[in-house]
Amino acid sequence: MPPPEPLVSNATPLDAAPVLTLEMIAALRPRLTALRAEVDAIRRRAAELEHDTAWRARAAREYRERLAAWRERSDDAAMRIDRLDDELHRVQTRLVAGGP
């Protein structure tokens, strides 16, 4: 592939190198601007995901804490039911045996 034509037609070969460099820079800078915009969009989305994930993690932690508290209350209720059943069984046994 032949080298691109310089912007300045009467440039000498020594002068052509800086001109070609400037042309390449001019072609690349808009691409960098577009790339930066894409990276910014990715960064914004990452921040949104981080926020959403943190919110879900907090919600899950709070749910687990409430669930643990509910399980403790249900364990307590189960123990009370067992004690009441034991007490009623003792009363029943005593009454069947003819006791007071």
MDAnalysis code that builds the backbone (N, CA, C; Angstrom):
import MDAnalysis as mda
import numpy as np

u = mda.Universe.empty(300, n_residues=100, atom_resindex=np.repeat(np.arange(100), 3), trajectory=True)
u.add_TopologyAttr("name", ["N", "CA", "C"] * 100)
u.add_TopologyAttr("resid", np.arange(1, 101))
u.add_TopologyAttr("resname", ["MET", "PRO", "PRO", "PRO", "GLU", "PRO", "LEU", "VAL", "SER", "ASN", "ALA", "THR", "PRO", "LEU", "ASP", "ALA", "ALA", "PRO", "VAL", "LEU", "THR", "LEU", "GLU", "MET", "ILE", "ALA", "ALA", "LEU", "ARG", "PRO", "ARG", "LEU", "THR", "ALA", "LEU", "ARG", "ALA", "GLU", "VAL", "ASP", "ALA", "ILE", "ARG", "ARG", "ARG", "ALA", "ALA", "GLU", "LEU", "GLU", "HIS", "ASP", "THR", "ALA", "TRP", "ARG", "ALA", "ARG", "ALA", "ALA", "ARG", "GLU", "TYR", "ARG", "GLU", "ARG", "LEU", "ALA", "ALA", "TRP", "ARG", "GLU", "ARG", "SER", "ASP", "ASP", "ALA", "ALA", "MET", "ARG", "ILE", "ASP", "ARG", "LEU", "ASP", "ASP", "GLU", "LEU", "HIS", "ARG", "VAL", "GLN", "THR", "ARG", "LEU", "VAL", "ALA", "GLY", "GLY", "PRO"])
u.atoms.positions = np.array([
    [0.853, -1.168, 0.000],
    [0.000, 0.000, 0.000],
    [0.901, 1.234, 0.000],
    [0.679, 2.143, -0.934],
    [1.526, 3.342, -0.989],
    [1.195, 4.278, 0.159],
    [2.155, 5.059, 0.601],
    [1.880, 5.995, 1.701],
    [0.859, 7.033, 1.264],
    [0.052, 7.524, 2.210],
    [-0.957, 8.516, 1.860],
    [-0.302, 9.799, 1.356],
    [-1.037, 10.487, 0.529],
    [-0.545, 11.760, -0.004],
    [-0.518, 12.793, 1.115],
    [0.540, 13.556, 1.217],
    [0.584, 14.586, 2.253],
    [-0.395, 15.712, 1.942],
    [-0.792, 16.405, 3.011],
    [-1.707, 17.532, 2.847],
    [-1.074, 18.657, 2.029],
    [0.186, 18.851, 2.224],
    [0.904, 19.917, 1.519],
    [1.615, 19.268, 0.338],
    [1.222, 19.619, -0.888],
    [1.742, 18.927, -2.065],
    [3.197, 19.250, -2.368],
    [3.674, 20.399, -2.007],
    [5.057, 20.751, -2.317],
    [6.008, 20.442, -1.162],
    [5.587, 19.565, -0.240],
    [6.433, 19.235, 0.905],
    [7.547, 18.304, 0.457],
    [8.679, 18.489, 1.039],
    [9.805, 17.609, 0.761],
    [9.625, 16.338, 1.566],
    [10.319, 15.248, 1.230],
    [10.177, 14.006, 1.994],
    [10.438, 14.208, 3.482],
    [11.350, 15.064, 3.849],
    [11.601, 15.305, 5.270],
    [10.427, 16.022, 5.917],
    [9.770, 16.890, 5.158],
    [8.629, 17.612, 5.703],
    [7.372, 16.742, 5.725],
    [7.327, 15.702, 4.907],
    [6.136, 14.864, 4.795],
    [5.874, 14.071, 6.072],
    [6.886, 13.647, 6.785],
    [6.705, 12.831, 7.992],
    [5.874, 13.555, 9.044],
    [6.191, 14.803, 9.400],
    [5.344, 15.476, 10.380],
    [3.916, 15.673, 9.877],
    [3.756, 15.920, 8.586],
    [2.415, 16.118, 8.040],
    [1.616, 14.823, 8.134],
    [2.232, 13.705, 7.770],
    [1.546, 12.412, 7.877],
    [1.203, 12.095, 9.331],
    [2.107, 12.424, 10.215],
    [1.852, 12.205, 11.642],
    [0.648, 13.016, 12.090],
    [0.581, 14.272, 11.670],
    [-0.562, 15.111, 12.032],
    [-1.855, 14.563, 11.444],
    [-1.797, 14.045, 10.220],
    [-2.990, 13.462, 9.608],
    [-3.458, 12.233, 10.384],
    [-2.521, 11.396, 10.785],
    [-2.887, 10.206, 11.565],
    [-3.475, 10.613, 12.910],
    [-2.873, 11.610, 13.520],
    [-3.403, 12.091, 14.804],
    [-4.812, 12.629, 14.607],
    [-5.013, 13.396, 13.544],
    [-6.339, 13.953, 13.266],
    [-7.364, 12.848, 13.024],
    [-6.951, 11.753, 12.416],
    [-7.867, 10.636, 12.183],
    [-8.148, 9.853, 13.466],
    [-7.172, 9.766, 14.343],
    [-7.324, 8.964, 15.564],
    [-8.088, 9.681, 16.674],
    [-7.950, 10.971, 16.789],
    [-8.554, 11.677, 17.923],
    [-10.068, 11.520, 17.988],
    [-10.813, 11.624, 16.872],
    [-12.261, 11.388, 16.966],
    [-12.587, 9.964, 17.420],
    [-11.774, 9.015, 17.015],
    [-11.985, 7.636, 17.464],
    [-11.785, 7.531, 18.973],
    [-10.779, 8.230, 19.472],
    [-10.540, 8.218, 20.921],
    [-11.703, 8.860, 21.664],
    [-12.250, 9.931, 21.101],
    [-13.404, 10.583, 21.726],
    [-14.586, 9.620, 21.782],
    [-14.822, 8.912, 20.681],
    [-15.913, 7.934, 20.657],
    [-15.644, 6.798, 21.639],
    [-14.412, 6.340, 21.688],
    [-14.042, 5.277, 22.620],
    [-14.244, 5.734, 24.057],
    [-13.866, 6.974, 24.347],
    [-14.049, 7.507, 25.703],
    [-15.529, 7.542, 26.064],
    [-16.375, 7.921, 25.117],
    [-17.816, 7.939, 25.373],
    [-18.324, 6.532, 25.677],
    [-17.838, 5.539, 24.960],
    [-18.239, 4.153, 25.225],
    [-17.768, 3.697, 26.600],
    [-16.542, 4.045, 26.949],
    [-16.009, 3.673, 28.265],
    [-16.815, 4.357, 29.365],
    [-17.185, 5.619, 29.160],
    [-18.007, 6.316, 30.149],
    [-19.357, 5.633, 30.318],
    [-19.947, 5.182, 29.215],
    [-21.225, 4.467, 29.295],
    [-21.062, 3.160, 30.066],
    [-19.976, 2.460, 29.833],
    [-19.702, 1.217, 30.562],
    [-19.505, 1.508, 32.041],
    [-18.786, 2.566, 32.345],
    [-18.552, 2.924, 33.750],
    [-19.859, 3.279, 34.450],
    [-20.736, 4.031, 33.756],
    [-22.032, 4.374, 34.348],
    [-22.847, 3.115, 34.616],
    [-22.861, 2.197, 33.658],
    [-23.620, 0.956, 33.836],
    [-23.036, 0.123, 34.970],
    [-21.726, 0.103, 35.072],
    [-21.083, -0.628, 36.175],
    [-21.488, -0.028, 37.516],
    [-21.542, 1.299, 37.595],
    [-21.957, 1.955, 38.838],
    [-23.411, 1.611, 39.162],
    [-24.268, 1.588, 38.132],
    [-25.666, 1.212, 38.348],
    [-25.769, -0.224, 38.856],
    [-25.027, -1.125, 38.230],
    [-25.049, -2.524, 38.662],
    [-24.529, -2.669, 40.085],
    [-23.475, -1.927, 40.396],
    [-22.929, -1.978, 41.753],
    [-23.968, -1.509, 42.758],
    [-24.670, -0.427, 42.436],
    [-25.711, 0.090, 43.328],
    [-26.837, -0.926, 43.480],
    [-27.308, -1.471, 42.343],
    [-28.385, -2.461, 42.396],
    [-27.968, -3.699, 43.178],
    [-26.747, -4.153, 42.954],
    [-26.250, -5.333, 43.652],
    [-26.151, -5.067, 45.148],
    [-25.662, -3.888, 45.506],
    [-25.561, -3.542, 46.930],
    [-26.948, -3.499, 47.554],
    [-27.915, -2.943, 46.820],
    [-29.273, -2.880, 47.350],
    [-29.823, -4.281, 47.544],
    [-29.615, -5.141, 46.557],
    [-30.103, -6.523, 46.676],
    [-29.411, -7.253, 47.822],
    [-28.127, -6.999, 47.996],
    [-27.392, -7.647, 49.090],
    [-27.954, -7.197, 50.433],
    [-28.220, -5.878, 50.562],
    [-28.812, -5.385, 51.815],
    [-30.192, -5.988, 52.022],
    [-30.989, -6.027, 50.969],
    [-32.335, -6.592, 51.076],
    [-32.266, -8.066, 51.454],
    [-31.351, -8.803, 50.853],
    [-31.204, -10.224, 51.173],
    [-30.751, -10.410, 52.616],
    [-29.803, -9.581, 53.062],
    [-29.329, -9.679, 54.444],
    [-30.475, -9.397, 55.414],
    [-31.252, -8.350, 55.135],
    [-32.380, -8.023, 56.004],
    [-33.416, -9.147, 55.991],
    [-33.650, -9.734, 54.822],
    [-34.590, -10.852, 54.726],
    [-34.102, -12.030, 55.562],
    [-32.806, -12.354, 55.451],
    [-32.259, -13.466, 56.240],
    [-32.364, -13.175, 57.734],
    [-32.134, -11.922, 58.129],
    [-32.243, -11.572, 59.548],
    [-33.680, -11.736, 60.030],
    [-34.647, -11.269, 59.226],
    [-36.058, -11.422, 59.616],
    [-36.460, -12.893, 59.638],
    [-35.961, -13.650, 58.665],
    [-36.260, -15.079, 58.622],
    [-35.683, -15.786, 59.843],
    [-34.473, -15.427, 60.240],
    [-33.856, -16.029, 61.430],
    [-34.667, -15.684, 62.679],
    [-35.128, -14.438, 62.776],
    [-35.941, -14.043, 63.929],
    [-37.260, -14.819, 63.933],
    [-37.858, -14.985, 62.756],
    [-39.101, -15.741, 62.663],
    [-38.874, -17.193, 63.058],
    [-37.745, -17.778, 62.638],
    [-37.436, -19.161, 63.009],
    [-37.242, -19.282, 64.516],
    [-36.600, -18.294, 65.133],
    [-36.430, -18.330, 66.591],
    [-37.788, -18.309, 67.280],
    [-38.688, -17.442, 66.797],
    [-40.025, -17.387, 67.397],
    [-40.777, -18.696, 67.186],
    [-40.635, -19.292, 65.999],
    [-41.335, -20.561, 65.754],
    [-40.719, -21.686, 66.586],
    [-39.388, -21.654, 66.803],
    [-38.749, -22.640, 67.687],
    [-39.284, -22.493, 69.103],
    [-39.421, -21.245, 69.561],
    [-39.955, -20.985, 70.899],
    [-41.397, -21.482, 70.993],
    [-42.180, -21.217, 69.957],
    [-43.573, -21.683, 69.961],
    [-43.627, -23.210, 69.990],
    [-42.756, -23.873, 69.241],
    [-42.730, -25.340, 69.231],
    [-42.383, -25.880, 70.613],
    [-41.417, -25.253, 71.295],
    [-41.054, -25.704, 72.650],
    [-42.223, -25.509, 73.606],
    [-42.917, -24.390, 73.509],
    [-44.063, -24.147, 74.393],
    [-45.173, -25.165, 74.133],
    [-45.405, -25.469, 72.861],
    [-46.423, -26.472, 72.520],
    [-46.035, -27.825, 73.098],
    [-44.762, -28.201, 72.982],
    [-44.301, -29.477, 73.541],
    [-44.476, -29.505, 75.053],
    [-44.129, -28.398, 75.730],
    [-44.295, -28.365, 77.199],
    [-45.762, -28.478, 77.590],
    [-46.619, -27.772, 76.855],
    [-48.049, -27.846, 77.152],
    [-48.570, -29.260, 76.907],
    [-48.131, -29.880, 75.816],
    [-48.559, -31.252, 75.528],
    [-48.087, -32.201, 76.618],
    [-46.832, -32.027, 77.066],
    [-46.318, -32.870, 78.155],
    [-47.147, -32.676, 79.418],
    [-47.461, -31.430, 79.720],
    [-48.245, -31.154, 80.925],
    [-49.640, -31.765, 80.810],
    [-50.271, -31.600, 79.665],
    [-51.600, -32.192, 79.471],
    [-51.538, -33.721, 79.524],
    [-50.465, -34.300, 78.996],
    [-50.306, -35.755, 79.048],
    [-50.178, -36.224, 80.492],
    [-49.407, -35.484, 81.305],
    [-49.272, -35.861, 82.722],
    [-50.614, -35.769, 83.447],
    [-51.367, -34.696, 83.181],
    [-52.684, -34.544, 83.816],
    [-53.602, -35.677, 83.365],
    [-53.580, -35.978, 82.091],
    [-54.422, -37.051, 81.559],
    [-54.070, -38.387, 82.205],
    [-52.771, -38.669, 82.296],
    [-52.320, -39.927, 82.902],
    [-52.761, -40.001, 84.359],
    [-52.611, -38.906, 85.064],
    [-52.988, -38.877, 86.478],
    [-54.488, -39.075, 86.646],
    [-55.289, -38.416, 85.802],
    [-56.745, -38.549, 85.910],
    [-57.205, -39.962, 85.541],
    [-56.568, -40.560, 84.531],
    [-56.924, -41.929, 84.147],
    [-56.565, -42.885, 85.286],
    [-55.469, -42.595, 85.964],
    [-55.046, -43.451, 87.076],
    [-55.895, -43.213, 88.316],
    [-56.809, -42.249, 88.266],
    [-57.693, -41.998, 89.388],
    [-57.156, -40.986, 90.363],
    [-56.124, -40.280, 90.004],
    [-55.569, -39.273, 90.899],
    [-56.248, -37.925, 90.730],
    [-55.906, -36.993, 91.632],
    [-56.532, -35.669, 91.585],
    [-56.096, -34.826, 90.398],
])
